Amino acid sequence: MFVPKTHEEQRNAIALACRVLANRGLADGILGHISLRIEERTLLVRCRGPQEQGLAFTKASDIRMVDLDGNPAAIGELDGGYAVPNELPLHTELLRRRPEVNAVVHAHPPQVVAADLAGIAIRPIVGAFDIPGARLAAGGVPVYQRGVLVRNHTLAGEMLDSMGARPVVLLRGHGLTSAAKTVEQAVLQALSVNVLADLAIRISSAGGHLIDLSDSDLAELPDLGGTFNTGTAWRHELARLGEIK
């Protein structure tokens, strides 16, 4: 999988990821954001501009560089009426606390919110249908119980206490936060959680009962590797956007 090296490539990669989120229905409207650590105290983050149109229309120019305190990390980064997300502390506190994480996705998937409010947890109900999703769910998907805007360090700390060392946390009545080494991994994790939430709602609505995959079946699921799980999966997402001909 191509790994962006320059800041221009990284901005474009984040913009594409934002459009993938919107294309998949996880970030309808103008809410949601993605960040990427590029140095120890510096990150690129999707900001809101004066002509904001939503994540589906994100351009590389909407991705701006700031430090962990939310200050512009380079001259002109917040010129032109651009502003960092209100929930920037969600990103910066996560990057501070978890050095193994480089990318953070925050989105508002309706299916995830609906499942959580219905008391339906994200569980490993599928097997080979989505192996990375099954493994993620088997490890548990915690829930931050407050339906608030995570706009300061205190609230971000509460969310991270709920999240622990897990890759994804749900936010009650709000959405989810996904963390990974790469933007692509963080987005694909969010997609898996959304699919599991959608399946759980459909099963429950049809009068069915959610049954976790057995430990023996989970153990039998192979690790198909990053080339397939991330590389091939991400090319598919870009193709859906028309970015690959």
NUTOR-898413 format. One line per 5 residues: their letters; for each residue x, y, z of C-alpha. Coordinates in nm, 2 decimals. Example, Ala and Ser with C-alpha at 12.3 -4.5 7.8 and 13.67 -1.06 7.14 Angstrom:
BEGIN
as) 1.23/-0.45/0.78 | 1.37/-0.11/0.71 $
% end
This chain:
BEGIN
mfvpk) 0.00/0.00/0.00 | 0.13/0.35/-0.09 | 0.23/0.54/0.22 | 0.23/0.92/0.18 | 0.56/1.09/0.27 $
theeq) 0.53/1.46/0.19 | 0.29/1.69/0.37 | 0.10/1.74/0.04 | 0.06/1.36/0.00 | -0.06/1.33/0.36 $
rnaia) -0.31/1.61/0.32 | -0.45/1.44/0.01 | -0.47/1.11/0.19 | -0.67/1.26/0.47 | -0.90/1.44/0.23 $
lacrv) -0.96/1.11/0.05 | -1.03/0.93/0.38 | -1.29/1.20/0.47 | -1.46/1.14/0.14 | -1.46/0.77/0.20 $
lanrg) -1.63/0.82/0.54 | -1.90/1.03/0.38 | -1.94/0.80/0.08 | -2.01/0.51/0.33 | -2.26/0.71/0.53 $
ladgi) -2.05/0.75/0.84 | -2.02/1.13/0.81 | -2.33/1.28/0.65 | -2.35/1.65/0.66 | -2.08/1.87/0.79 $
lghis) -1.97/1.68/1.11 | -1.67/1.46/1.16 | -1.29/1.49/1.12 | -0.97/1.30/1.07 | -0.62/1.37/1.20 $
lriee) -0.27/1.23/1.14 | 0.04/1.28/1.35 | 0.33/1.39/1.13 | 0.58/1.47/1.41 | 0.59/1.42/1.78 $
rtllv) 0.39/1.74/1.86 | 0.24/1.82/1.51 | -0.06/1.69/1.33 | -0.26/1.74/1.02 | -0.64/1.77/1.08 $
rcrgp) -0.95/1.83/0.88 | -1.05/2.19/0.95 | -1.37/2.38/0.86 | -1.34/2.66/0.60 | -1.55/2.96/0.52 $
qeqgl) -1.72/2.78/0.24 | -1.78/2.46/0.43 | -1.97/2.19/0.23 | -1.91/1.88/0.44 | -1.68/1.58/0.45 $
aftka) -1.81/1.44/0.11 | -1.64/1.74/-0.05 | -1.32/1.76/0.14 | -1.02/1.89/-0.05 | -0.65/1.87/0.05 $
sdirm) -0.66/2.24/0.12 | -0.91/2.17/0.41 | -0.64/1.98/0.59 | -0.43/2.21/0.81 | -0.13/2.17/1.03 $
vdldg) -0.15/2.24/1.40 | 0.04/2.15/1.72 | -0.09/1.95/2.01 | -0.21/2.27/2.17 | -0.42/2.36/1.87 $
npaai) -0.19/2.64/1.75 | -0.09/2.67/1.38 | 0.23/2.47/1.33 | 0.33/2.68/1.03 | 0.27/3.03/0.90 $
geldg) -0.06/3.06/0.72 | -0.20/2.73/0.82 | -0.52/2.88/0.96 | -0.54/3.17/0.72 | -0.84/3.22/0.49 $
gyavp) -1.11/3.17/0.76 | -1.02/2.82/0.85 | -1.08/2.69/1.21 | -0.98/2.37/1.39 | -1.26/2.14/1.49 $
nelpl) -1.44/2.22/1.82 | -1.35/1.87/1.92 | -0.97/1.90/1.85 | -0.89/1.80/2.21 | -1.04/1.45/2.12 $
htell) -0.75/1.42/1.87 | -0.47/1.58/2.06 | -0.53/1.41/2.39 | -0.55/1.07/2.22 | -0.22/1.14/2.04 $
rrrpe) -0.06/1.25/2.36 | -0.17/0.96/2.56 | -0.12/0.68/2.31 | 0.22/0.71/2.13 | 0.15/0.40/1.92 $
vnavv) -0.14/0.58/1.75 | -0.08/0.82/1.45 | -0.43/0.85/1.31 | -0.77/0.94/1.47 | -1.11/0.93/1.30 $
hahpp) -1.42/1.08/1.46 | -1.75/1.02/1.29 | -2.12/1.02/1.36 | -2.26/0.69/1.20 | -2.63/0.68/1.26 $
qvvaa) -2.64/0.30/1.27 | -2.37/0.29/1.54 | -2.56/0.56/1.75 | -2.89/0.38/1.70 | -2.75/0.04/1.81 $
dlagi) -2.59/0.18/2.12 | -2.90/0.37/2.22 | -3.10/0.05/2.17 | -2.87/-0.13/2.42 | -2.71/-0.34/2.14 $
airpi) -2.34/-0.38/2.20 | -2.09/-0.43/1.91 | -2.02/-0.80/1.93 | -1.84/-1.06/1.73 | -2.15/-1.20/1.56 $
vgafd) -1.98/-1.26/1.22 | -1.69/-1.47/1.12 | -1.53/-1.48/0.77 | -1.79/-1.22/0.66 | -1.55/-0.96/0.81 $
ipgar) -1.24/-1.11/0.98 | -1.09/-0.78/1.10 | -1.43/-0.67/1.23 | -1.48/-1.00/1.41 | -1.14/-0.97/1.58 $
laagg) -1.20/-0.61/1.67 | -1.54/-0.68/1.82 | -1.41/-0.99/2.01 | -1.17/-0.76/2.20 | -1.46/-0.54/2.31 $
vpvyq) -1.59/-0.20/2.19 | -1.62/0.02/2.50 | -1.87/0.31/2.53 | -1.81/0.66/2.67 | -2.14/0.72/2.84 $
rgvlv) -2.17/1.10/2.80 | -2.34/1.25/2.49 | -2.13/1.56/2.50 | -1.92/1.76/2.25 | -1.57/1.65/2.34 $
rnhtl) -1.44/2.01/2.33 | -1.19/2.03/2.61 | -0.91/1.83/2.77 | -1.12/1.71/3.06 | -1.39/1.56/2.85 $
ageml) -1.13/1.41/2.61 | -0.96/1.25/2.91 | -1.29/1.10/3.02 | -1.34/0.95/2.67 | -0.99/0.81/2.67 $
dsmga) -1.05/0.65/3.02 | -1.35/0.47/2.87 | -1.15/0.38/2.56 | -0.85/0.24/2.74 | -0.62/0.06/2.50 $
rpvvl) -0.89/-0.04/2.25 | -0.89/0.08/1.89 | -1.25/0.21/1.89 | -1.48/0.37/2.14 | -1.84/0.46/2.10 $
lrghg) -1.97/0.79/2.22 | -2.33/0.77/2.37 | -2.58/0.96/2.15 | -2.29/1.10/1.94 | -2.08/0.86/1.73 $
ltsaa) -1.74/0.69/1.75 | -1.37/0.75/1.77 | -1.13/0.51/1.59 | -0.75/0.51/1.64 | -0.48/0.33/1.45 $
ktveq) -0.13/0.37/1.31 | -0.26/0.48/0.97 | -0.55/0.68/0.84 | -0.66/0.39/0.63 | -0.67/0.15/0.92 $
avlqa) -0.86/0.39/1.14 | -1.13/0.44/0.87 | -1.16/0.07/0.80 | -1.21/0.00/1.17 | -1.49/0.25/1.18 $
lsvnv) -1.65/0.09/0.87 | -1.64/-0.25/1.03 | -1.80/-0.13/1.35 | -2.07/0.04/1.14 | -2.14/-0.28/0.95 $
ladla) -2.16/-0.48/1.27 | -2.40/-0.23/1.42 | -2.62/-0.24/1.11 | -2.63/-0.62/1.11 | -2.72/-0.63/1.48 $
iriss) -3.01/-0.38/1.43 | -3.14/-0.59/1.13 | -3.12/-0.92/1.32 | -3.29/-0.77/1.63 | -3.56/-0.60/1.42 $
agghl) -3.63/-0.94/1.25 | -3.69/-1.10/1.58 | -3.36/-1.28/1.58 | -3.11/-1.32/1.86 | -2.75/-1.21/1.85 $
idlsd) -2.51/-1.50/1.91 | -2.13/-1.45/1.94 | -1.90/-1.65/1.72 | -1.75/-1.94/1.91 | -1.40/-1.91/2.05 $
sdlae) -1.30/-2.21/1.83 | -1.43/-2.04/1.51 | -1.26/-1.71/1.61 | -0.93/-1.90/1.66 | -0.98/-2.06/1.31 $
lpdlg) -1.01/-1.72/1.13 | -0.68/-1.65/0.95 | -0.49/-1.33/0.95 | -0.49/-1.24/0.58 | -0.23/-0.97/0.64 $
gtfnt) -0.21/-0.60/0.60 | -0.17/-0.62/0.22 | -0.52/-0.77/0.19 | -0.70/-0.63/0.50 | -0.58/-0.27/0.45 $
gtawr) -0.42/-0.24/0.11 | -0.68/-0.42/-0.10 | -0.97/-0.30/0.11 | -0.85/0.06/0.08 | -0.81/0.04/-0.30 $
helar) -1.17/-0.08/-0.31 | -1.29/0.22/-0.11 | -1.10/0.46/-0.34 | -1.25/0.28/-0.64 | -1.60/0.34/-0.50 $
lgeik) -1.52/0.71/-0.49 | -1.40/0.69/-0.85 | -1.04/0.77/-0.75 | -0.92/0.45/-0.92 | -1.01/0.39/-1.28 $
% end
